[in-house]
Amino acid sequence: MTQTVAVLGTGKIGEALLSGMLRAGWRPAQLLVTTRRAERARELHDRYGVETVDNAEAAKRADILILAVKPQDMGRLLDELAPHVTADRLVVSAAAGITTAFIEERLAAGTPVVRVMPNTPVLVDEGMSVISAGSHATHDHLRHTEEIFGGVGKTLRVPESQQDAATALSGSGPAYFYFLVEAMTDAGILLGLPRAQAHDLIVQAAIGAAVMLRDSGEHPVKLREAVTSPAGTTISAIRELENHGVRAALIAALEAARDRSRELASGNG
């Protein structure tokens, strides 16, 4: 942790990374942030004690640049950075659908680029960040990236060819669970429970199930079977889910998300 890191585009995800790095032991003096608005810059400085600079200054001073802007803003940001980024910098992109090749083509030849797809639970230090190396990134570059994103959850290395699938599963994944909780809450109301009680029951069931999946090491089928008594309530519900094609619908939904990620990566936004 002797390097200087700049977070360019310090929105929700960028701020989550910033706060995670500070909790992990990075010093405020090692961190730079950029924002579009002066009031946001003051807010980040007051909250975290970090220096706010413009994008060009960040590119000149930082060893690692984390590009946390929206995908549609990436081209303009790279045009601004290109005159100042030398090939000894590590550039980390956290923008959905932006390939390492897209970034490499716009920066100095040989610049190491790492692509990361975090998901929104990084905001509560329970994120999953999927990491892929560009053509010039080494093991050390990946390790540095893991040190940063490991402060806000878990990391997983995959070939970049698998990033679209990872985006469908992990990047968009929390939304599927929120959708399921929303539907189950409505069902609870239909069954006669107040909304607040239905919500609390479902959220705690989700947390408990997730912890069991993570900590038990058991296959989800075995955990489901442990709840599914012969001729009981659970198997009746599972039968209805299968009758309505929920499994097939989930597979189709994930394929649609993967395909959309591919479209974004190809520039068909």
RODO-2510 file (C-alpha; in nm, 4 decimals, decimal comma):
residues 269
     n   res          X          Y          Z
     1     m     0,0000     0,0000     0,0000
     2     t     0,2741     0,2426    -0,0959
     3     q     0,1136     0,3558    -0,4186
     4     t    -0,1171     0,6454    -0,4948
     5     v    -0,4652     0,5579    -0,6171
     6     a    -0,7049     0,7938    -0,7940
     7     v    -1,0782     0,7243    -0,8171
     8     l    -1,2144     0,9038    -1,1220
     9     g    -1,5887     0,9532    -1,1020
    10     t    -1,6655     0,9221    -0,7326
    11     g    -2,0339     0,8319    -0,7363
    12     k    -2,1847     0,5588    -0,5198
    13     i    -1,9548     0,2806    -0,6371
    14     g    -1,6492     0,5071    -0,6408
    15     e    -1,7209     0,6305    -0,2895
    16     a    -1,7739     0,2734    -0,1684
    17     l    -1,4289     0,1821    -0,3013
    18     l    -1,2787     0,4912    -0,1428
    19     s    -1,4232     0,4174     0,2004
    20     g    -1,3293     0,0489     0,1691
    21     m    -0,9671     0,1353     0,0934
    22     l    -0,9500     0,3637     0,3969
    23     r    -1,0912     0,0905     0,6224
    24     a    -0,8378    -0,1534     0,4735
    25     g    -0,5475     0,0681     0,5806
    26     w    -0,4849     0,3063     0,2931
    27     r    -0,3979     0,6556     0,4123
    28     p    -0,5956     0,9576     0,2864
    29     a    -0,2681     1,1029     0,1538
    30     q    -0,2430     0,8065    -0,0852
    31     l    -0,5857     0,8662    -0,2374
    32     l    -0,7073     1,1165    -0,4947
    33     v    -1,0628     1,1636    -0,6165
    34     t    -1,2230     1,3448    -0,9073
    35     t    -1,5805     1,4663    -0,9373
    36     r    -1,7822     1,6817    -1,1727
    37     r    -1,9286     1,9100    -0,9073
    38     a    -1,7387     2,1319    -0,6640
    39     e    -1,9863     2,0679    -0,3818
    40     r    -1,9366     1,6932    -0,4206
    41     a    -1,5589     1,7450    -0,4037
    42     r    -1,5932     1,9383    -0,0783
    43     e    -1,8217     1,6715     0,0631
    44     l    -1,5696     1,3938    -0,0087
    45     h    -1,2806     1,5974     0,1287
    46     d    -1,4701     1,6760     0,4509
    47     r    -1,5890     1,3168     0,4945
    48     y    -1,2681     1,1287     0,4143
    49     g    -0,9845     1,3820     0,4239
    50     v    -0,8796     1,2991     0,0668
    51     e    -0,7547     1,5445    -0,1934
    52     t    -0,9829     1,6260    -0,4850
    53     v    -0,8207     1,7039    -0,8202
    54     d    -0,9156     1,7200    -1,1866
    55     n    -0,8783     1,4214    -1,4174
    56     a    -0,5541     1,5395    -1,5769
    57     e    -0,3889     1,5947    -1,2385
    58     a    -0,5031     1,2505    -1,1214
    59     a    -0,3498     1,0913    -1,4313
    60     k    -0,0187     1,2671    -1,3723
    61     r     0,0118     1,1819    -1,0014
    62     a    -0,1533     0,8435    -0,9414
    63     d     0,0068     0,5022    -0,9881
    64     i    -0,3353     0,3373    -1,0199
    65     l    -0,6341     0,4990    -1,1918
    66     i    -0,9795     0,3571    -1,1166
    67     l    -1,2257     0,4640    -1,3841
    68     a    -1,5644     0,4559    -1,2114
    69     v    -1,7621     0,6648    -1,4590
    70     k    -2,0733     0,5578    -1,6494
    71     p    -2,0056     0,3580    -1,9685
    72     q    -2,1349     0,6384    -2,1911
    73     d    -1,8810     0,8779    -2,0361
    74     m    -1,5793     0,6517    -2,0798
    75     g    -1,4756     0,7654    -2,4278
    76     r    -1,4700     1,1309    -2,3285
    77     l    -1,2765     1,0536    -2,0094
    78     l    -1,0141     0,8528    -2,1981
    79     d    -0,9672     1,1362    -2,4473
    80     e    -0,8984     1,3640    -2,1521
    81     l    -0,6592     1,1204    -1,9849
    82     a    -0,4652     1,0009    -2,2888
    83     p    -0,2072     1,2836    -2,3022
    84     h    -0,1163     1,2264    -1,9364
    85     v    -0,1264     0,8481    -1,8831
    86     t     0,2068     0,6747    -1,9338
    87     a     0,2495     0,3005    -1,9777
    88     d     0,3755     0,2535    -1,6227
    89     r     0,0295     0,3345    -1,4822
    90     l    -0,2291     0,0709    -1,3962
    91     v    -0,5748     0,1565    -1,5302
    92     v    -0,8716    -0,0222    -1,3721
    93     s    -1,2138     0,0100    -1,5340
    94     a    -1,5297    -0,0453    -1,3284
    95     a    -1,7646     0,0533    -1,6129
    96     a    -2,0081    -0,2128    -1,7340
    97     g    -1,9562    -0,3369    -2,0877
    98     i    -1,6301    -0,1497    -2,1536
    99     t    -1,3629    -0,3882    -2,2791
   100     t    -0,9952    -0,3640    -2,1981
   101     a    -0,9251    -0,3381    -2,5724
   102     f    -1,1441    -0,0247    -2,5932
   103     i    -0,9319     0,1395    -2,3230
   104     e    -0,5960     0,0100    -2,4472
   105     e    -0,6581     0,1528    -2,7956
   106     r    -0,7010     0,5010    -2,6506
   107     l    -0,4017     0,5089    -2,4142
   108     a    -0,0256     0,4768    -2,4527
   109     a     0,0931     0,1498    -2,6049
   110     g     0,1561    -0,1139    -2,3401
   111     t    -0,0614     0,0439    -2,0690
   112     p    -0,1858    -0,2315    -1,8346
   113     v    -0,5638    -0,2365    -1,8053
   114     v    -0,7777    -0,4464    -1,5713
   115     r    -1,1549    -0,4749    -1,6124
   116     v    -1,3722    -0,5133    -1,3036
   117     m    -1,7462    -0,5757    -1,2739
   118     p    -1,8513    -0,4958    -0,9161
   119     n    -2,2093    -0,5189    -0,7940
   120     t    -2,3992    -0,2819    -0,5682
   121     p    -2,3477    -0,4760    -0,2406
   122     v    -1,9991    -0,3198    -0,2395
   123     l    -2,1916    -0,0388    -0,0681
   124     v    -2,2248    -0,2636     0,2396
   125     d    -1,8884    -0,4446     0,2018
   126     e    -2,0582    -0,7580     0,0666
   127     g    -1,9873    -0,7094    -0,3006
   128     m    -1,8587    -0,9479    -0,5617
   129     s    -1,6090    -0,7951    -0,8040
   130     v    -1,5207    -0,9986    -1,1121
   131     i    -1,1706    -0,9162    -1,2410
   132     s    -1,0160    -0,9711    -1,5846
   133     a    -0,6730    -0,8837    -1,7185
   134     g    -0,6152    -0,6887    -2,0376
   135     s    -0,3417    -0,7836    -2,2802
   136     h    -0,0657    -0,6004    -2,0855
   137     a    -0,1795    -0,6671    -1,7260
   138     t     0,0356    -0,8967    -1,5142
   139     h    -0,0259    -1,1032    -1,2027
   140     d     0,0925    -0,8098    -0,9914
   141     h    -0,1590    -0,5782    -1,1580
   142     l    -0,4380    -0,8234    -1,0792
   143     r    -0,3152    -0,8542    -0,7201
   144     h    -0,3170    -0,4760    -0,6761
   145     t    -0,6731    -0,4667    -0,8102
   146     e    -0,7780    -0,7412    -0,5703
   147     e    -0,6313    -0,5475    -0,2781
   148     i    -0,8521    -0,2518    -0,3640
   149     f    -1,1772    -0,4316    -0,4379
   150     g    -1,1229    -0,6886    -0,1625
   151     g    -1,1944    -0,4106     0,0860
   152     v    -1,5611    -0,4074    -0,0167
   153     g    -1,6318    -0,7784    -0,0563
   154     k    -1,4982    -1,0754    -0,2494
   155     t    -1,3146    -1,0887    -0,5805
   156     l    -1,3000    -1,3486    -0,8543
   157     r    -1,0657    -1,3652    -1,1524
   158     v    -1,2136    -1,4750    -1,4855
   159     p    -1,1012    -1,4519    -1,8490
   160     e    -1,2457    -1,1409    -2,0091
   161     s    -1,4461    -1,3631    -2,2448
   162     q    -1,6555    -1,4599    -1,9397
   163     q    -1,7255    -1,1030    -1,8259
   164     d    -2,0618    -1,0811    -2,0020
   165     a    -2,1805    -1,3980    -1,8289
   166     a    -2,0472    -1,2705    -1,4952
   167     t    -2,2293    -0,9420    -1,5489
   168     a    -2,5550    -1,1300    -1,6035
   169     l    -2,5073    -1,3444    -1,2923
   170     s    -2,3306    -1,1166    -1,0458
   171     g    -2,3447    -0,7601    -1,1707
   172     s    -2,7204    -0,7728    -1,2265
   173     g    -2,7759    -1,0503    -0,9717
   174     p    -2,8870    -0,8387    -0,6741
   175     a    -3,1770    -0,7006    -0,8804
   176     y    -3,3151    -1,0508    -0,9328
   177     f    -3,3218    -1,1115    -0,5592
   178     y    -3,4895    -0,7755    -0,4964
   179     f    -3,7486    -0,8677    -0,7585
   180     l    -3,8082    -1,2025    -0,5860
   181     v    -3,8419    -1,0375    -0,2442
   182     e    -4,0875    -0,7885    -0,3914
   183     a    -4,3007    -1,0708    -0,5367
   184     m    -4,2863    -1,2739    -0,2131
   185     t    -4,3859    -0,9675    -0,0107
   186     d    -4,6910    -0,9227    -0,2326
   187     a    -4,7720    -1,2908    -0,1797
   188     g    -4,7425    -1,2465     0,1961
   189     i    -4,9905    -0,9587     0,1824
   190     l    -5,2262    -1,1730    -0,0242
   191     l    -5,1983    -1,4432     0,2428
   192     g    -5,3032    -1,1961     0,5114
   193     l    -4,9780    -1,0601     0,6567
   194     p    -4,9054    -0,6879     0,6994
   195     r    -4,6458    -0,5636     0,4499
   196     a    -4,3827    -0,4863     0,7152
   197     q    -4,4085    -0,8324     0,8695
   198     a    -4,4000    -1,0060     0,5318
   199     h    -4,0920    -0,8034     0,4372
   200     d    -3,9090    -0,8863     0,7615
   201     l    -3,9876    -1,2580     0,7324
   202     i    -3,8641    -1,2778     0,3750
   203     v    -3,5498    -1,0686     0,4245
   204     q    -3,4400    -1,2763     0,7243
   205     a    -3,5138    -1,5976     0,5347
   206     a    -3,2989    -1,4672     0,2481
   207     i    -3,0118    -1,3720     0,4801
   208     g    -3,0247    -1,7063     0,6597
   209     a    -3,0380    -1,9025     0,3353
   210     a    -2,7440    -1,7069     0,1912
   211     v    -2,5309    -1,7670     0,5013
   212     m    -2,6115    -2,1395     0,4900
   213     l    -2,5173    -2,1543     0,1217
   214     r    -2,1915    -1,9731     0,1922
   215     d    -2,0869    -2,1489     0,5117
   216     s    -2,2216    -2,5032     0,4899
   217     g    -2,0462    -2,6065     0,1700
   218     e    -2,3574    -2,8004     0,0752
   219     h    -2,5075    -2,8060    -0,2736
   220     p    -2,8256    -2,5940    -0,2942
   221     v    -3,0235    -2,9037    -0,3896
   222     k    -2,9315    -3,0706    -0,0591
   223     l    -3,0227    -2,7600     0,1382
   224     r    -3,3553    -2,7354    -0,0437
   225     e    -3,4296    -3,1033     0,0136
   226     a    -3,3693    -3,0543     0,3866
   227     v    -3,6655    -2,8139     0,3907
   228     t    -3,8839    -3,0230     0,1590
   229     s    -4,0828    -3,2799     0,3565
   230     p    -4,2872    -3,5462     0,1743
   231     a    -4,6351    -3,4162     0,0923
   232     g    -4,5543    -3,0952     0,2796
   233     t    -4,5973    -2,7269     0,2177
   234     t    -4,2609    -2,6677     0,0509
   235     i    -4,2971    -2,9356    -0,2166
   236     s    -4,6412    -2,7980    -0,3024
   237     a    -4,4847    -2,4555    -0,3594
   238     i    -4,1924    -2,6019    -0,5583
   239     r    -4,4366    -2,7867    -0,7832
   240     e    -4,6140    -2,4605    -0,8642
   241     l    -4,2826    -2,2884    -0,9400
   242     e    -4,1929    -2,5680    -1,1804
   243     n    -4,5427    -2,5667    -1,3347
   244     h    -4,5061    -2,1955    -1,4079
   245     g    -4,1630    -2,2382    -1,5644
   246     v    -3,9729    -2,0291    -1,3115
   247     r    -3,6462    -2,2161    -1,3699
   248     a    -3,6713    -2,1718    -1,7470
   249     a    -3,7640    -1,8058    -1,7033
   250     l    -3,4539    -1,7439    -1,4909
   251     i    -3,2284    -1,9068    -1,7480
   252     a    -3,3865    -1,6980    -2,0253
   253     a    -3,3508    -1,3813    -1,8163
   254     l    -2,9803    -1,4427    -1,7571
   255     e    -2,9245    -1,5113    -2,1256
   256     a    -3,0959    -1,1798    -2,2077
   257     a    -2,8741    -0,9960    -1,9595
   258     r    -2,5619    -1,1583    -2,1082
   259     d    -2,6687    -1,0650    -2,4596
   260     r    -2,7312    -0,7040    -2,3580
   261     s    -2,3859    -0,6890    -2,1975
   262     r    -2,2394    -0,8054    -2,5285
   263     e    -2,4299    -0,5319    -2,7106
   264     l    -2,2940    -0,2682    -2,4747
   265     a    -1,9414    -0,4025    -2,5154
   266     s    -1,9722    -0,3795    -2,8939
   267     g    -2,0850    -0,0178    -2,8723
   268     n    -2,4515    -0,0815    -2,9514
   269     g    -2,5800     0,1108    -2,6504
***
